[in-house]
Amino acid sequence: MSVRTHLEHWLHKQWAKRGLFSWLLRPLSGISALYIYHKQQQPRQPLPHKRPPIIVVGNIIVGGAGKTPVVLALCRHLQQQGWTPGIISRGYGVTITGAARVGQGQLDAKRYGDEPSLLAQQSGAPIAVHPKRVQAVQALMQYYPEVDVIIADDGLQHQALVRDIEIMVQDQRGVGNGLVLPAGPLREPPERLTEADWLITQTLVDGPLPHTPTPSTAGRSVHMQLAPAIFEQLSTGQRINAATWLEHHRPQHGAALAAIGQPQRFFQMLKRFGLQLDHELAFPDHGQIPASTFSQLKSDFLLITAKDAVKCSQKSDSRVWVVHVEPQFTPASWLDALGQQLQHIANSNPH
């Protein structure tokens, strides 16, 4: 585990309580709260009146909360219902100073970022990447005029971006100690959750739900759990369903590697699935797992996330398997309800 990963883990432990660390930093959090309030008062940047509805998927807590599987599930559901969704993203980890980068299908993670590359690859939807989300929307509308709904991956705090539906995602951490940065883990006060159109809470199997504010509209809280669905051998592209893969590999010893926001959640999911892990290696979010790390491990199999796979250089190591997860929602009908909400918005503002 890198120094940065150790530091992030320590910070999240401090942010889970109101100890000395948080007490010392509370004056700075007061300044942050004033800055957040000022940003929230800023007007949205104008977009064409006849534009597609915009759905923002984001979180108020720092670190990975589970946005990517929500975006993918939403995108696939809308495609099945006859919509043509497009995606916009900041492209964390890449520098974009000019025009937005627009593409579809297999995209280079070094140019677009790991999450946009993954989203484009797995959804098939067109994507536009730019730190200024309004420019990303404009580029998506220009190059893909057939898009009739736009999903913003993150961007909840990007106040310039107009939005029609807000989906907020959280995990078992809930709102931590309830304080904004740096005394706590929040980008916005916990009361912001009451404004969500939908609140998705991700936990492990049998994990307790955190006690947090909920959307002001009843019935808009959804529980999400992730489970392995497909194991893909990186060297060959062979895909095996999770049950069959487990049957063949359960007796073996393996390692799991992850450069994501909450790597422990990935490791715990695999162990609950029934795997023996001799090594659990965490790296900084959006980073690249060093090639030397793979070669040093003598395990029978090496498991990585789909987000890490788009930038993984170990294409010839047959031990490397990509774990593709599938979200399980309770209630499962929330996507249908959101679709009805979206249709009402689209009818009110024809594209």
Disulfide bonds with the S-S distance in Angstrom:
none
